[in-house]
Amino acid sequence: MPFLPVTAQEAGGSLDFIIVSADAYVDHPSFGHAIVSRIIEAEGFSVGIIPQPQTDEDYKRFGAPNVAFLVSGGVVDSMVNNYTVAKIRRTTDVYSEGGEYGKRPDRAVTVYTKALKRLFPSVPVAIGGIEASLRRFAHYDYWSDSVMPSILLSSGADLLMYGMGERPLWDLLALVKKGVPFKNIKDVRGTAYLTKFSDLSDKNKEAFKTKAKFCPSYEEVASDKVKYAKAFKMQSEESDYVTGETLIQKHGDLYVVQNPPQKPLSTEEMDRIYDLPFMRAYHPMYKKGVPAIKEVKFSIASVRGCFGECSYCALTYHQGRRVQNRSKESILREAKLLTADPEFKGYIHDVGGPTADFYGDACDKQQKCGVCKNKHCIGYEPCKNLKVHHEEYLDILRSLRALPKVKKVFVRSGVRFDFIMYDQDKTFFRELVEHHVSGQLKVAPEHCSEKVLSYMNKPSFGVYQRFKKEYEAINKSIGKEQYLVPYFISSHPGSTVNDAIDLAVYLHSIHSVPEQVQDFYPTPSTKSTCMYYTGLNPDDLKPVYVPKSREEKREQRALLQYGKPENYDLVHAALVKAGRTDLIGNGPAALIRPRSSALARSNRPAFDKKKKSVNKLYPGVKKRK
């Protein structure tokens, strides 16, 4: 199956739909524009793609579509893609040709939609993807440090598809086939729109009064942080297919109307999507290639959604808490396609999703009752109804390992160490370590402070410590030396400098200075971002400490990488201010040397001389001789 049209000559006439994307055109199921375009094609419509338009002539390349324009900000939110957490412009873009920066604008969905509305004022524009989905209501915007209105208002789009867009798209296409004008479609689940009350039908006016729920208005959440937190909680609670209601937020004399959430995809529907005829490559017009394909070309997405519900993660709000999985047969079909690729070297790089070892619903009640509004499936404390199992996922991994031409199957998208520890059957854990780790297993304990972990909705640190111990024991029993690479987040809401010091002390005790530390990044519509902006926990409206100053954020990050010479001054300042000068010295418990010490310049930690060797499961600085 050839690539879809990117020029008028290739289109050979007018098109039904035109997709405008902030990513380069890569026809692979890891890219939203590829899935959407192939679904449209499979439903019998014509479709073309305008990737990363720069000028009016780019937008006008195909002329006006017969039905609608569809706009996406790309795989990653354009602002996250363009800026670091320190609000410094990035210098590369892996989703653009050659990794070159500057081919996508800030707030790409808004820029593209406004341009289309200016050039084609009578043509409907629908927006989707993570950038639009997370901005469907009024939201805190970290980059402008302000509360912004719904992206429906700022962009002028006619319709917004939130969450993963396949089912809303199928429903929209079915209505278009019946002759319903696209601009008149307002009642599809998984969509949102902007309207005046006077423009509603009598049926919808009645629904406004009897069925819909109203969250605090844009004006209220922009001026009152308590109401912002309450609005966020309402939006979070109305995100499940079974229990979610129509939710409305007023913006001046306009209303943002979010229809109830879409139904999760069945296994058969997931298989249908991934069986579409993708080229699995970037378009040949990109002579320098598109770097993002390297990580996913020989990887397999097995699941969607995540019931982990980490507070800082946007996937809960975008993909939902219901885990939707492909069948083993579908996954094996894709694996066989990979092995037939001339570039395949025998290694499947990943089999997973948001969380690799979540496969199927979290509990038996979810099919009928939906996800609980006020309870977590897993997190700081697991629900008693949580189904802990790895049998199906393990069976898939075993079958993949047995395929001809496959040398190794890696799991790189991340496993939940707590979910593994809750499993009484350790077969999966052992086989994961023995067959599916590429020398390093990356896990995300994120912090050691119980208070901070509870705000993150991550498991107690003791669970991670038990996992670490078992991981070491399994490696020893099978004669392997493999590293455990823990990820940590600095400056998360709830984390004080003292919490960061405690984490630094722990890292020092295991002789580790992490190579990577992620500062908390307040992306739209996460619970952690709500706490960051309001200083309140939306669950109970109790105050939460939030590190916001540039100085403190730099100090917390530096403490987690206390052994780096360039961090010495920041670590020293933080320890002095916190009254922890006991950690400055020449003894084995000290994080850093005194300024007067000749070794202070190198800032080499004084690890306990009684230990015979560095814990080899944790890469970091070596013990001083």
VOGU-3710 file (C-alpha; in Angstrom, 3 decimals, decimal comma):
1> mpflpvtaqe> 0,000/0,000/0,000  1,607/3,318/-1,044  1,960/6,397/1,127  -1,066/8,668/1,156  -1,022/11,854/-0,958  1,125/14,769/0,168  0,808/16,753/-3,093  -2,097/17,780/-5,314  -0,615/15,740/-8,146  -0,660/12,591/-6,011
11> aggsldfiiv> -4,228/13,312/-4,891  -5,481/13,516/-8,473  -8,506/15,603/-7,502  -10,376/16,860/-4,464  -10,075/14,961/-1,192  -12,719/14,187/1,408  -10,433/14,838/4,375  -7,119/16,649/4,782  -4,968/16,013/7,841  -2,657/18,775/9,055
21> sadayvdhps> 0,009/17,504/11,448  2,846/19,069/13,429  4,939/15,933/12,854  6,714/14,865/9,704  4,719/12,237/7,804  5,619/8,815/9,174  3,228/6,031/8,186  3,623/3,968/11,338  0,997/3,097/13,997  3,011/4,944/16,657
31> fghaivsrii> 2,009/8,196/14,928  -1,548/9,433/15,347  -1,810/10,950/11,878  -0,938/7,554/10,382  -3,707/5,728/12,263  -6,316/8,409/11,558  -5,491/8,594/7,856  -5,531/4,822/7,399  -8,896/4,535/9,183  -10,367/7,196/6,897
41> eaegfsvgii> -8,991/5,377/3,871  -10,337/2,020/5,116  -13,812/3,543/5,464  -13,838/4,458/1,789  -12,955/8,153/1,964  -10,079/9,918/0,242  -7,498/11,591/2,467  -4,282/13,562/2,117  -1,693/14,831/4,579  -0,087/18,241/5,009
51> pqpqtdedyk> 2,818/17,702/7,409  4,305/20,714/9,187  2,926/23,521/6,966  5,011/26,689/6,910  3,212/29,026/4,481  -0,299/29,726/3,199  0,611/27,865/0,030  1,238/24,740/2,097  -2,268/24,910/3,576  -3,767/25,475/0,122
61> rfgapnvafl> -1,870/22,568/-1,431  -4,959/20,379/-1,964  -7,584/23,105/-1,987  -10,631/22,699/0,259  -11,600/19,179/1,387  -15,069/17,853/0,612  -15,791/17,122/4,286  -13,328/18,609/6,792  -9,799/19,411/7,876  -8,398/17,358/10,769
71> vsggvvdsmv> -5,625/18,980/12,837  -3,145/17,390/15,258  -0,284/18,873/17,268  1,673/15,637/16,871  2,763/12,743/19,052  4,075/15,149/21,712  2,498/18,408/22,838  4,120/21,153/20,758  5,135/23,202/23,804  6,762/20,209/25,503
81> nnytvakirr> 8,411/19,364/22,203  9,745/22,907/21,782  10,819/23,767/25,353  12,642/22,182/28,270  11,163/22,349/31,762  13,383/25,405/32,297  11,511/27,040/29,379  14,627/26,976/27,217  14,089/26,280/23,530  15,206/22,836/22,482
91> ttdvysegge> 17,698/22,537/19,651  16,406/19,325/18,067  13,064/17,785/17,100  13,112/14,022/16,527  9,694/14,202/14,847  11,035/16,409/12,046  13,272/15,633/9,102  16,860/15,172/10,199  15,903/16,038/13,772  15,989/19,699/12,805
101> ygkrpdravt> 14,320/22,169/15,137  11,932/24,916/14,049  9,476/23,136/11,775  6,560/23,183/14,232  5,166/26,361/15,797  4,408/26,861/19,462  0,782/25,880/20,170  0,650/24,151/16,810  -3,032/23,155/16,954  -4,113/26,757/17,472
111> vytkalkrlf> -1,758/28,121/14,803  -2,837/25,570/12,193  -6,552/25,881/12,932  -6,530/29,676/12,793  -4,721/29,562/9,459  -7,251/27,109/8,027  -10,186/29,170/9,277  -8,695/32,264/7,677  -8,045/30,565/4,340  -11,114/28,288/4,252
121> psvpvaiggi> -13,710/29,982/6,507  -16,617/27,760/5,458  -14,822/24,410/5,903  -15,216/22,556/9,233  -12,046/21,929/11,244  -11,824/19,158/13,846  -8,875/18,973/16,224  -7,472/15,999/18,119  -4,356/14,406/19,559  -2,804/14,943/22,962
131> easlrrfahy> -2,317/18,711/22,583  -6,006/19,326/21,922  -7,239/16,623/24,282  -5,458/18,007/27,347  -6,661/21,538/26,624  -10,347/20,868/26,071  -11,320/22,794/29,211  -9,798/25,911/30,750  -6,337/24,875/31,915  -3,192/26,144/33,582
141> dywsdsvmps> -0,501/26,887/31,011  2,997/26,582/32,463  4,737/28,438/29,647  2,675/31,618/30,016  2,073/31,019/33,741  -1,618/31,697/33,292  -4,974/29,965/33,034  -5,933/29,725/29,383  -9,408/29,100/27,963  -10,395/25,920/26,173
151> illssgadll> -8,453/25,347/22,977  -11,823/25,296/21,216  -12,082/29,004/21,969  -8,472/29,968/21,238  -8,273/27,975/17,996  -11,766/28,454/16,576  -12,134/24,729/15,826  -15,607/23,323/15,175  -15,094/20,023/16,981  -12,563/18,416/19,310
161> mygmgerplw> -11,946/14,675/19,578  -10,552/13,948/23,026  -8,750/10,848/24,179  -7,695/8,274/21,620  -9,661/9,212/18,528  -10,434/6,004/16,649  -13,939/5,356/17,946  -15,148/8,975/17,675  -13,698/9,007/14,168  -15,558/5,829/13,208
171> dllalvkkgv> -18,790/7,334/14,546  -18,213/10,601/12,687  -17,464/8,799/9,426  -20,608/6,684/9,799  -22,718/9,834/10,115  -20,994/11,467/7,138  -21,804/8,356/5,077  -25,450/8,869/5,994  -25,304/12,380/4,596  -25,108/14,320/7,868
181> pfknikdvrg> -23,127/17,550/7,330  -19,934/17,434/9,379  -20,583/20,855/10,902  -23,906/19,615/12,320  -22,421/16,671/14,228  -22,405/17,543/17,925  -23,488/14,428/19,811  -20,717/11,870/19,244  -19,177/10,414/22,393  -15,553/11,377/22,906
191> tayltkfsdl> -16,003/14,803/21,324  -16,407/18,356/22,590  -17,606/21,558/20,977  -18,202/25,253/21,642  -21,685/26,696/21,392  -24,094/29,425/22,389  -27,135/28,301/24,337  -29,380/29,859/21,717  -27,794/27,693/19,006  -28,683/24,426/20,726
201> sdknkeafkt> -31,536/22,236/19,583  -34,551/21,964/21,897  -33,388/18,449/22,827  -29,941/19,656/23,847  -31,366/22,641/25,706  -33,400/20,226/27,791  -30,306/18,067/28,359  -28,482/21,157/29,617  -31,112/21,557/32,298  -31,604/17,924/33,315
211> kakfcpsyee> -28,606/15,699/32,509  -25,459/17,741/32,079  -23,058/18,718/34,835  -21,540/22,190/35,030  -18,036/22,722/36,321  -16,798/26,181/37,395  -16,522/28,590/34,476  -13,358/29,795/32,791  -13,702/33,145/34,526  -14,047/31,430/37,904
221> vasdkvkyak> -11,104/29,045/37,536  -8,906/31,853/36,192  -9,495/33,944/39,308  -10,104/31,387/42,082  -7,665/28,526/42,699  -10,105/26,607/44,879  -12,603/26,577/42,025  -9,835/25,552/39,635  -9,100/22,524/41,828  -12,802/21,670/42,060
231> afkmqseesd> -13,167/21,939/38,281  -10,188/19,641/37,760  -11,671/17,038/40,101  -14,985/17,111/38,246  -13,259/16,728/34,888  -11,238/13,779/36,192  -14,314/12,063/37,597  -16,268/12,337/34,340  -13,646/10,569/32,225  -15,019/7,007/32,215
241> yvtgetliqk> -17,313/5,525/29,586  -19,691/3,876/32,066  -20,055/6,664/34,620  -19,065/9,811/32,715  -21,745/12,439/32,070  -21,945/15,408/29,722  -19,767/18,111/31,276  -20,087/21,811/30,502  -17,873/24,788/31,246  -18,989/28,322/30,515
251> hgdlyvvqnp> -16,634/30,743/28,763  -18,295/34,163/28,734  -21,523/33,719/26,778  -20,250/30,489/25,198  -20,277/26,937/26,511  -17,671/24,206/26,107  -19,705/21,009/25,940  -17,889/17,727/26,492  -19,980/14,765/25,433  -19,649/11,601/27,558
261> pqkplsteem> -16,429/9,621/27,036  -16,055/7,089/24,268  -16,339/3,361/24,853  -12,956/1,616/25,216  -11,853/-0,318/22,164  -12,410/-4,059/22,170  -9,549/-6,449/21,454  -11,013/-7,061/17,998  -11,084/-3,319/17,284  -7,517/-2,892/18,502
271> driydlpfmr> -6,463/-5,697/16,165  -8,346/-4,077/13,304  -6,417/-0,825/13,774  -2,980/-2,408/13,922  -3,742/-4,595/10,901  -4,190/-1,510/8,698  -1,718/-1,318/5,773  0,936/0,979/7,224  4,152/1,513/5,284  6,005/1,494/8,640
281> ayhpmykkgv> 8,475/4,113/7,476  8,879/7,843/6,995  7,850/9,323/3,661  10,611/9,122/1,027  10,514/12,915/0,559  12,566/13,144/3,765  16,092/12,615/2,491  17,568/13,059/5,979  15,091/10,682/7,575  12,953/11,216/10,685
291> paikevkfsi> 14,821/10,168/13,865  11,687/9,232/15,848  11,169/6,124/13,714  14,341/4,533/15,086  12,872/3,901/18,527  9,553/2,474/17,327  10,257/0,779/14,000  10,943/-2,575/15,626  8,698/-2,088/18,655  5,163/-3,392/19,157
301> asvrgcfgec> 2,337/-1,598/20,966  0,372/-4,263/22,825  -1,885/-2,109/25,022  -3,549/1,291/25,441  -4,544/3,061/28,631  -3,086/2,789/32,117  -4,689/2,192/35,502  -1,464/3,283/37,234  -2,829/6,844/37,403  0,423/8,571/38,347
311> sycaltyhqg> -0,473/12,133/39,289  2,077/13,739/36,963  1,192/11,669/33,889  -1,122/13,023/31,190  -1,936/9,572/29,796  -4,570/8,949/32,463  -6,500/11,947/31,174  -5,827/11,192/27,501  -5,867/7,403/27,078  -7,945/6,620/30,156
321> rrvqnrskes> -7,633/4,152/33,029  -9,129/1,206/31,167  -6,400/-0,933/29,624  -7,284/-2,055/26,106  -5,185/-4,827/24,651  -4,501/-6,469/21,330  -4,765/-10,203/20,866  -1,725/-12,432/20,910  -2,414/-13,332/17,277  -2,373/-9,683/16,184
331> ilreakllta> 0,884/-9,029/18,013  2,503/-12,078/16,418  1,338/-10,974/12,966  3,052/-7,635/13,467  6,188/-9,325/14,778  6,379/-11,447/11,630  6,140/-8,275/9,546  9,071/-6,861/11,497  11,193/-9,960/10,910  10,605/-9,629/7,158
341> dpefkgyihd> 12,037/-6,110/7,110  15,513/-6,046/5,489  16,767/-3,847/8,345  15,626/-6,250/11,081  18,643/-7,537/13,027  16,839/-10,007/15,253  15,859/-7,636/18,046  12,326/-6,539/18,943  13,004/-3,365/20,889  9,835/-3,234/22,966
351> vggptadfyg> 6,463/-4,886/23,548  4,185/-2,765/25,679  2,471/0,574/26,029  2,086/3,187/28,770  2,863/0,332/31,186  4,189/-2,811/29,559  2,920/-5,404/32,030  -0,647/-4,088/32,377  -2,756/-6,315/30,145  -6,547/-6,224/30,498
361> dacdkqqkcg> -8,842/-4,637/33,075  -7,621/-3,859/36,575  -10,584/-5,651/38,143  -13,660/-7,662/37,189  -16,018/-4,795/38,049  -14,753/-2,385/35,401  -16,650/-3,903/32,472  -20,000/-3,306/34,165  -19,350/-0,499/36,644  -16,495/1,415/35,036
371> vcknkhcigy> -13,484/2,737/36,928  -14,045/4,033/40,438  -14,324/7,808/40,686  -12,761/8,165/44,115  -10,484/5,128/44,357  -7,226/4,150/42,675  -6,584/0,721/41,175  -2,922/0,848/42,119  -0,577/3,557/43,317  0,445/4,454/46,832
381> epcknlkvhh> -1,818/1,650/48,024  -3,357/-1,017/45,752  -7,094/-1,655/45,704  -8,159/-4,947/47,256  -9,983/-5,786/44,005  -6,883/-5,376/41,824  -6,303/-8,383/39,567  -2,589/-9,082/39,612  -1,589/-11,305/36,726  1,115/-11,631/34,099
391> eeyldilrsl> 0,164/-14,906/32,432  -1,179/-13,462/29,165  1,657/-10,987/28,721  4,235/-13,649/29,546  2,663/-16,011/27,009  2,995/-13,303/24,346  6,654/-12,721/25,202  7,389/-16,445/25,071  5,693/-16,762/21,681  7,663/-13,811/20,325
401> ralpkvkkvf> 10,923/-15,318/21,567  10,111/-18,506/19,684  9,671/-16,821/16,295  12,260/-17,539/13,604  14,781/-14,704/13,119  14,068/-13,282/16,606  17,169/-13,243/18,797  15,892/-11,123/21,659  12,680/-9,422/22,778  13,213/-6,414/25,020
411> vrsgvrfdfi> 10,748/-4,692/27,341  11,688/-1,018/27,371  8,407/0,859/27,749  8,513/0,316/31,489  7,107/-2,203/33,933  5,382/-1,444/37,228  7,678/-2,844/39,881  4,841/-2,724/42,424  2,563/-4,761/40,138  5,359/-7,312/39,788
421> mydqdktffr> 5,856/-7,455/43,550  2,136/-7,958/44,183  2,214/-11,035/41,930  2,704/-14,108/44,113  3,872/-16,079/41,080  7,436/-14,919/40,360  7,697/-16,651/36,973  7,223/-13,415/35,042  9,769/-11,553/37,167  12,388/-14,234/36,609
431> elvehhvsgq> 11,787/-14,486/32,852  11,752/-10,709/32,515  15,219/-10,522/34,070  16,543/-13,556/32,221  15,228/-12,846/28,719  13,914/-9,296/28,314  16,402/-6,900/29,906  19,047/-5,318/27,695  21,624/-4,967/30,460  19,603/-2,265/32,204
441> lkvapehcse> 16,072/-2,339/33,564  14,524/1,100/33,907  11,983/1,572/36,677  10,401/4,643/38,213  10,354/4,818/42,025  10,461/8,642/41,533  11,229/9,506/45,183  11,885/8,033/48,625  9,676/10,381/50,663  6,394/8,710/51,594
451> kvlsymnkps> 4,667/12,091/51,596  5,866/12,946/48,091  5,080/9,453/46,813  1,520/9,744/48,092  1,087/13,004/46,148  2,509/11,285/43,068  0,268/8,248/43,647  3,338/6,034/43,477  3,899/2,988/45,715  5,597/3,188/49,086
461> fgvyqrfkke> 9,379/3,249/48,822  9,569/-0,021/50,716  7,986/-1,765/47,722  10,797/-0,515/45,505  13,433/-1,626/47,996  11,974/-5,136/48,058  11,882/-5,158/44,261  15,531/-4,095/44,144  16,509/-6,896/46,500  14,681/-9,538/44,464
471> yeainksigk> 16,061/-8,163/41,195  19,585/-8,514/42,555  18,871/-12,035/43,789  17,473/-13,181/40,435  20,453/-11,763/38,556  22,815/-13,535/40,913  20,966/-16,837/40,566  21,160/-16,775/36,757  24,725/-15,506/36,642  23,993/-12,135/35,080
481> eqylvpyfis> 25,233/-8,672/35,955  22,479/-6,277/34,925  21,850/-2,768/36,127  18,727/-1,392/37,689  18,235/2,206/36,558  15,814/4,101/38,817  14,220/7,318/37,590  13,565/10,159/40,012  11,616/13,406/39,767  12,830/16,547/41,484
491> shpgstvnda> 10,687/19,472/42,640  7,367/17,635/42,458  4,542/19,259/44,460  4,953/18,225/48,077  8,737/17,909/47,841  10,723/20,193/50,135  14,482/20,677/50,114  14,628/18,330/53,099  12,848/15,659/51,056  15,401/16,135/48,290
501> idlavylhsi> 18,198/15,834/50,857  16,707/12,574/52,144  16,687/11,230/48,595  20,291/12,335/48,094  21,265/10,536/51,304  19,578/7,372/50,057  21,333/7,590/46,694  24,628/8,126/48,503  23,979/5,039/50,641  23,751/2,865/47,528
511> hsvpeqvqdf> 26,706/4,624/45,879  24,659/6,107/43,064  24,620/9,451/41,320  21,824/9,232/38,710  22,768/10,192/35,196  19,212/11,354/34,519  16,901/13,347/36,765  13,653/14,845/35,529  12,479/18,126/36,979  8,725/18,052/37,399
521> yptpstkstc> 7,171/19,420/34,192  3,681/20,933/34,708  1,930/19,798/31,534  -1,762/20,632/31,025  -4,502/18,705/32,818  -2,528/16,474/35,164  -3,285/16,240/38,859  0,268/17,293/39,694  -0,097/20,387/37,514  -3,297/21,236/39,359
531> myytglnpdd> -1,357/21,017/42,638  1,501/23,051/41,166  -0,783/25,896/40,109  -3,233/25,957/43,008  -1,080/24,744/45,899  -4,008/22,473/46,760  -4,645/18,756/46,590  -7,807/18,539/44,449  -8,911/15,414/46,340  -9,412/17,214/49,651
541> lkpvyvpksr> -8,444/20,866/48,943  -5,725/20,711/51,599  -2,600/22,847/51,020  0,397/21,279/49,283  3,899/22,722/49,412  5,096/23,575/45,892  8,727/24,377/45,015  8,455/27,096/42,387  11,447/29,396/42,601  14,194/28,824/40,064
551> eekreqrall> 16,729/28,690/42,891  14,979/25,942/44,846  14,210/23,876/41,755  17,885/23,990/40,769  18,923/23,012/44,293  16,539/20,055/44,460  17,751/18,776/41,109  21,394/19,267/42,082  20,903/17,327/45,328  19,809/14,278/43,361
561> qygkpenydl> 23,039/14,560/41,363  25,131/15,604/44,349  28,337/14,035/43,013  28,630/16,167/39,895  31,310/18,856/40,275  29,156/21,464/38,556  26,494/20,973/41,249  28,777/21,584/44,228  27,754/25,192/44,939  24,041/24,433/44,669
571> vhaalvkagr> 24,278/21,374/46,924  26,395/23,270/49,449  23,921/26,162/49,554  20,944/23,814/49,976  22,590/21,892/52,828  23,560/25,076/54,658  20,072/26,588/54,330  18,466/23,351/55,530  20,784/23,133/58,532  22,302/19,886/57,266
581> tdligngpaa> 25,970/20,813/57,430  26,490/17,357/58,944  26,430/16,156/55,325  29,401/18,369/54,430  32,658/16,768/55,466  35,295/14,123/54,865  33,522/11,232/56,555  31,745/8,362/54,801  28,279/9,844/55,434  29,066/13,206/53,820
591> lirprssala> 27,438/14,105/50,513  30,110/16,664/49,622  33,529/17,771/50,877  34,129/21,007/52,769  35,104/23,961/50,624  38,537/23,962/52,243  39,188/20,378/51,197  41,458/19,754/48,252  38,905/17,212/47,061  36,027/19,695/47,055
601> rsnrpafdkk> 36,907/20,726/43,535  36,272/17,224/42,218  33,297/16,731/44,567  33,827/12,996/44,818  31,526/11,485/47,449  33,133/9,835/50,455  31,521/6,427/50,230  31,820/4,058/53,177  35,350/2,648/53,100  34,181/-0,497/54,874
611> kksvnklypg> 32,284/-1,630/51,796  34,377/-3,843/49,563  32,769/-2,825/46,293  30,267/-0,510/44,749  26,783/-1,962/44,292  27,132/-2,909/40,642  23,398/-2,887/40,083  23,445/0,891/40,328  25,567/2,822/37,835  27,131/5,910/39,299
621> vkkrk> 30,333/7,150/40,826  32,927/4,643/41,937  34,291/4,372/45,443  37,283/6,586/46,080  40,479/4,623/46,539
//
